[in-house]
Each structure stands twice: as C-alpha cells, then as structure tokens.
C-alpha cells in the first residue's frame, strides 16, 4: 500500500520543474490551483496555506514519511525524492538565525509569515534523522541547522521560568501567541534530548532546558486523572474552557510516543552505555 501511494504521489504531485510537491489535487491527480488562478481566486486549506502554494508543514512531513519508507524499501526513486526533500527543507525552507519559512510560491519564493517554534524543533530532529538515513550522520551543515533551530526556539519561544514552548513568534521578537500545545511540548522534549546527546559534553544548556521542559510537561501537560496529554495550555497555565477537549481529529499520538521513546533511549544510552542497543 505504501509503495502504491508513493508511486501515485510521485506521478501526480511531484513538481518536476521546481522541486517539492503540489499540495492539493483533484481525485485524478490534477493540481487544484495553478499560479494563474491564485491571485484571482485565493482559497485556503485546513492548515491555512493558500491552495496552489507550497508549505513548510507538508514538506517536512513528506521528508518524515519518505524517510520511514526508505528504511524498509531501498528504491532508488524513494532515495532520490528523500534527498530532494532533505535539500529543500535544509537549504530553502530553513533560514538563519534558526527559523523556518512557512509558505512559498510554487517556485519557492518565501511568503512573509510568523515562525512556528514547534515546527522548528521538530524539523531539527527530522533533518538529523534524514541525514543519517542518507549516510550523512555527522554532516556539519545539518547539525548546525538543527542546533540553530533549537537555539532560536529556546531564545524566543521558551518560557525560561516554568518551561514549555509557545506556539508562534517572529524571527527576532518574543512569541506573540503563547498558547502551549501538546505536540510542541513533545517535539521540544525530543529535540532537547537529541541536542543534549550530541552536545552534552560541551554545554549543559540543553540538559537544563530538557529537565525544565519535562517538569513543565509533568506539571501542566499530563492529565493525571484520566491519562494522556492535555491538548493546549493557556499562557496563565490553565486549560481552555469550556470544552477542555483532550482529543480531536488533528491530535495524532505519534508526537508524544516518539518523544518519550527516543528521549528515554538517549538518556539510558548516556547513563548505561554498556547496555545500550
């Protein structure tokens, strides 16, 4: 099934001219909007991207899924597309000092938007993971980009008092949307443990931030009564009313599962290196 889906995407959604993928298609694979249509009839998808444009969100998750497929299917086209997406995310979507542009024209010109701290730290991990899958586990450029993304999120999107990462901000200004979502906290936990595993012998800042982040999660994000993670925490550390909903169709559990499993693995490898696998 995964192979069939990949082939369909490659045939219909892959942009052979500009690279990357068309994001909204008809059932027959025809792109819903063309560049000529966009200015006259703009329409937005469910995550706020204008149809016909390209998004950071779609392309980092294509990078993620193609990496998983590459693990089990050594197809040359899969590897080629993985390399293409890796280069797009690292060298087009990423920008110094440690941000990701979120929306692009079909030819990869960035559209001004804010910075998503959760996607920054998530992409730090995905770039390192993809580099390793492509035989570039110690690639200097990739690690520098990854650490820049985490450092920028710590500088502008992290509550240094209580822990917890905010939702959105700007390249050089404090966060302006300070709600703290479950997936952002999980991805930050994963990224901080990754940075500590890599740079812990040089600095304690990732370890200290990791501990504060875990304290925040335990105190505010975990549901002690019913289990699971609370969907969102407001800036005053209360749960939004009236719904207090914990689950919805966007709340995928893989963020939390991956963060907990990989953080546990890294910390145990550090504490008990002779028994790590």
N, C-alpha and C positions, 0 to 999 in steps of 0.2 A: 504494500500500500504506500509506504514512504517513497519507494522508488518511482511508482506511478505518479504520485503527487509532484515529486521533484521534476520529472520529465515534463509534466504539464506546465508547471511554473516556468521551466526553462524555455519551453516553446512559446508560451504566450506572454509571460510577464517580464522576462529578461529584456532589458534595454540594451540592444546590441550596439547602439550608436554612442550613448553617453555613459553606459555602465549603470549598475544597480537594477532596480526593479520598478515597473509600473505597479501602483498600489491598489487601484480599483478597476476591476474588469467586469465585463458582461459575462454571462454564462458561457458564451462561445469563446471567451478569451480576448475579446476586443477591449482595449482600454476605454473606460467610461468617458474620460475627458481628454481632449487634446489641448496643447498650449494655446491654440487659437480660440478655443471655447472658454478658457478660464476667466479672462478679463470681463467678458460679456455676461457669463452665467456662472459665477462662483458658487460652489456647493461644498459643504464641509462633511467629512466623515465623522465617525463616532469619537475619535480622539482629537478632533479639531484641526485636522490637516485639510487644506483645500484639495478637492479631488483634481487629479492631474499633476499635482506636485509630489515631491518625494519627502519622506520624513526620516529623521533620526530613529524614531521608535521602531518603524518597520524594519529598517536595515540592520539595527543591532540585533533584533530578534531573528532575522534571517541568518545573520552571522552565527548566532547561537544554535539555531536548528540545523544549519548546514554542517556545523562542527560536530553535532551529535550524529548526523548521518554519515559523515566522513569516518567516524570511529568504527562503524560497522560495515561500511560499503566503500571500498577503495576504488571508486570510479573516477577516472581522470577528469570528467566534466565537473563532478562534485568538487574535487580538489581545486580545479580552476576557478569555479564560482566562489569557493571559500576564500581563496587568495584575493580575488577581486573585491569581495565584501570587506575583507580584512583591510585592504589598502584604502577603500572608500571610508571606512569608519575611522581608521587611524590618521589618514592624511587629507581627508576632505571634510568630514563631519567634525572631527576634533579641531580645536583652535586654542592657541595659548591665550591666557595663562593656565588653563585647565578646564575648559568648558566644551560643551557640545552644542553646535548649532542644531536647531530642531527641525526647521522646514527649509526646503530647497526647491528651486525651479527644476524642471526636467534636465537641464544642463548643469546642475549642481552649483548654481549661484545661491548663496545663503539669503534667506528672508529674515529680517530682524525679528527676534522673539526673545523671551527670557531664557534663563538657564534652569534646567531641572537637575537638582542635586542627586536625586535618586538614580536617574539615568546615568549621571556622571560616574558614580561609584559602581554601578552595575557594569558599565562599559569597561571600567578599569579591569575588572575580573575577566570579562569576555575577551578582551584583547590579549591578555596574558594567556588565557586558555587556548585561544585560536593560534597564537604564536607557537605554543608548544605542539599543537596538533600539526602544524606546518613545518616542524623541525627547527623552530626558532625560539626555543625555550629561554635562552639568555640574550635575546635581541635587545641591545641597549636602547634603541629608539622606542620600542614597545613598552619596556619597563618605565622609561622616562615619561611617556604619555600617561601610562596608568597611574604612576605616582603623582603626576601633576593634577590629574582629575581628582584623586583622593585629597590631595593637599588643598586644592581650591575649595572643595566641598567642606573640608574642616574649617577653612578660614572664613567662609561666608555663609555656610548653611548649617553649621553645627552649634547647638546650644552648649557652650562650654561649662555652663553652671550645672545643668541637670542631665546633660546628654540628650540624644535624639537629634535627628536631622530634619530640617524643614523641607518644604515641598519645592518652592521656586524662588529665584532671585535674579540677579544680573551679574555681568562679568566682574564688575569691580564695586558692587554695592551689597550691603547686607540683604538678607532674604526679605521679600515683601509678602510672601504667602507662607505663613508659619505653621499651618496645619501639618501634623506629622502622621504620615500614612504607614500602615503596617509593612508594605513591600519595601519602602525606602529604608526603614529601620533594619530589615532583614538583609538587604543588599549592602548596606553600610557595614553591618557586622561581618559579612563575608569579605568585603574589600579590606577592612581594617585588619582582619586576621591574616589575609594574604600579604598585606604590606608589612605586618609585623614579622611574618615568617621570612620575608625577603630581606628586610632592613633592620630587624630587631637587634642585631649586633652592632648597629651604627647609631641607633636612636631609640629612645623609649616612648616617643610621642605616639606612635601607633598603638603600642601596648596600653598606654594610659587612656587613650581615646577609646580603645576596644573595651576596656574594663568599664569606663563610664557609659559607653553605649549599651553594654549588657545590663548594667544596673538600671538604666532607663527602661529597657525592654521589660525587665522583670517587674519593675515598679508600676509601669503605666500601660505597656502594650499587651502584656499577657492577661488573659481572662482567668483569674484564679478560681472563679466559681464554676464556670462551665467548660473551661479549656479553650485552646485556640488563641488567636491573636485578635485584638480589637482592631477594627477597620481603620479608624482615624482618631487622633487625639488633638484637641484644640490647643491654641497657644497657652492657655491657662492650665493645661494638663487635665482637662475634663473631657468626657466623651460627648460628642454632639447629641443633642436632643432634637426631636422626640424619639426618633426611631432606634437609636443605639444599635443599628444593624451591624452584625459581625460578618455576614456572608452576603454576596451578591455575584452576579454573573461575571464581573471583572476580577473577582478575588481568587486568583489562582494560588494554590497552596505550594507551588514549587519554589517560590521565593524563600519562604520560611524553611522548608525542608532542606534545600540546598545550602542555605546559610548555616543552619545548625549542624548538618553533617560535615561540611567542609571545615567549619571552624573547629569543631571537636577533633577532627582528624589532624588538623595543623597543630593544635595545641598539644595533643597527645604525642605527635611526632617530635615536638620540641621537648616535651618532658621526658618521654621514654623512647629515644631514638633507636635503641637496640631492638625494640619490639614493634616498631612501625613498619607497615607494609605499603 
